[in-house]
Amino acid sequence: MNGRMNDSLERLHQQVIEARGADPAVSRTAKLMRAGRSKMSKKLAEEAIEVVIDAMNGETDAVVRESADLLYNLVVLWADVGIRPQDVFAEMARRERLFGLAEKLPKKHAETSARRKVVVLETRRKSRRR
């Protein structure tokens, strides 16, 4: 990965960590982190969908802007989960050694012993019966 990109993500990660304790009225990052992992995950998914929609519509500039938002929300979620950018870079380097940089890790090589559980990102309130 490009050294400048690594540096940018590492700086962003550090700023996210520092913003964790900031005033949510002033810091968007603090507000998002205080909202919880479900909200952070939802924001990440929304940005990913926006990237896909803009790409399908051929909106190159919008894909660039939304990709920056996607990376921001990914780093916020990493920080909450306890993942550092270096952890992801190390996994990418491992995969490059095994399969080449442009290849996605085949499912049969994934180090997963069980299927991922599905979680509900947002619950709907049940209406009260009268």
C-alpha positions as CSV (number, residue, x, y, z in Angstrom):
1,M,0.0,0.0,0.0
2,N,1.2,3.5,-0.7
3,G,3.2,5.0,2.2
4,R,1.2,8.2,2.1
5,M,-2.1,6.3,2.3
6,N,-0.8,4.3,5.3
7,D,0.3,7.6,6.9
8,S,-3.1,9.2,6.2
9,L,-5.1,6.3,7.7
10,E,-2.8,6.1,10.7
11,R,-3.1,9.9,11.3
12,L,-6.9,9.6,10.9
13,H,-7.0,6.7,13.3
14,Q,-4.9,8.6,15.9
15,Q,-7.3,11.6,15.6
16,V,-10.3,9.3,16.0
17,I,-8.8,7.8,19.2
18,E,-8.1,11.3,20.5
19,A,-11.6,12.5,19.7
20,R,-13.2,9.6,21.6
21,G,-13.3,11.7,24.8
22,A,-14.2,15.0,23.1
23,D,-17.5,16.9,23.6
24,P,-20.1,15.3,21.2
25,A,-21.6,18.7,20.7
26,V,-18.4,19.8,19.1
27,S,-16.9,16.6,17.6
28,R,-18.8,14.5,15.0
29,T,-16.4,11.6,15.8
30,A,-17.2,11.7,19.5
31,K,-20.9,11.9,18.8
32,L,-20.7,8.9,16.5
33,M,-18.7,6.8,18.9
34,R,-21.0,7.6,21.8
35,A,-23.9,6.5,19.7
36,G,-22.5,2.9,19.8
37,R,-21.2,0.3,17.4
38,S,-24.6,-0.3,15.8
39,K,-24.8,3.3,14.7
40,M,-21.2,3.3,13.5
41,S,-21.8,0.1,11.5
42,K,-25.0,1.6,10.0
43,K,-23.0,4.7,8.9
44,L,-20.3,2.6,7.4
45,A,-22.9,0.5,5.4
46,E,-24.6,3.7,4.2
47,E,-21.4,5.1,2.9
48,A,-20.6,1.8,1.1
49,I,-24.0,1.9,-0.5
50,E,-23.5,5.5,-1.6
51,V,-20.1,4.6,-3.2
52,V,-21.8,1.7,-5.1
53,I,-24.7,3.9,-6.3
54,D,-22.4,6.7,-7.5
55,A,-20.1,4.2,-9.2
56,M,-23.1,2.6,-11.0
57,N,-24.2,6.1,-12.1
58,G,-20.7,6.9,-13.4
59,E,-20.3,9.8,-10.9
60,T,-16.5,9.7,-10.5
61,D,-16.2,12.8,-8.3
62,A,-18.9,11.5,-6.0
63,V,-17.2,8.1,-5.8
64,V,-14.1,9.9,-4.6
65,R,-15.9,12.0,-2.0
66,E,-18.0,9.1,-0.7
67,S,-14.9,6.8,-0.6
68,A,-13.3,9.3,1.7
69,D,-16.4,9.2,3.9
70,L,-16.3,5.4,3.8
71,L,-12.7,5.3,4.9
72,Y,-13.5,7.7,7.8
73,N,-16.4,5.6,9.0
74,L,-14.3,2.4,8.6
75,V,-11.5,3.9,10.8
76,V,-14.1,5.0,13.4
77,L,-15.3,1.4,13.6
78,W,-11.8,0.0,13.7
79,A,-11.0,2.3,16.6
80,D,-14.1,1.1,18.5
81,V,-13.3,-2.5,17.9
82,G,-9.6,-2.0,18.8
83,I,-8.2,-2.5,15.4
84,R,-5.2,-0.4,14.2
85,P,-4.5,0.4,10.6
86,Q,-1.3,-1.6,10.9
87,D,-3.3,-4.7,11.7
88,V,-5.1,-4.4,8.4
89,F,-1.9,-3.6,6.5
90,A,-0.3,-6.7,8.0
91,E,-3.2,-8.9,6.8
92,M,-2.9,-7.3,3.3
93,A,0.8,-8.1,3.3
94,R,0.1,-11.7,4.3
95,R,-2.4,-12.1,1.5
96,E,-0.1,-10.5,-1.0
97,R,2.6,-13.1,-0.1
98,L,0.1,-16.0,-0.4
99,F,-2.1,-14.9,-3.4
100,G,-0.8,-11.7,-4.9
101,L,-1.9,-8.2,-4.1
102,A,-4.9,-8.1,-6.4
103,E,-6.5,-11.2,-5.1
104,K,-9.2,-11.5,-2.5
105,L,-8.6,-14.3,0.0
106,P,-10.4,-17.4,-1.1
107,K,-13.1,-18.5,1.4
108,K,-11.5,-21.9,1.9
109,H,-8.4,-20.2,3.2
110,A,-10.2,-17.9,5.6
111,E,-9.3,-18.6,9.2
112,T,-12.9,-18.9,10.4
113,S,-14.0,-21.9,12.4
114,A,-17.7,-20.9,12.4
115,R,-20.1,-18.9,10.4
116,R,-20.4,-15.3,11.3
117,K,-23.5,-14.5,13.3
118,V,-26.0,-12.1,11.8
119,V,-26.7,-9.1,14.0
120,V,-29.6,-6.6,13.8
121,L,-28.2,-3.1,13.3
122,E,-31.3,-1.3,14.2
123,T,-34.4,-2.4,16.0
124,R,-37.9,-1.1,15.5
125,R,-40.0,-0.2,18.5
126,K,-43.1,-2.3,19.0
127,S,-46.2,-0.3,19.3
128,R,-47.9,-0.5,22.6
129,R,-51.2,-2.3,22.7
130,R,-54.1,-0.5,24.2
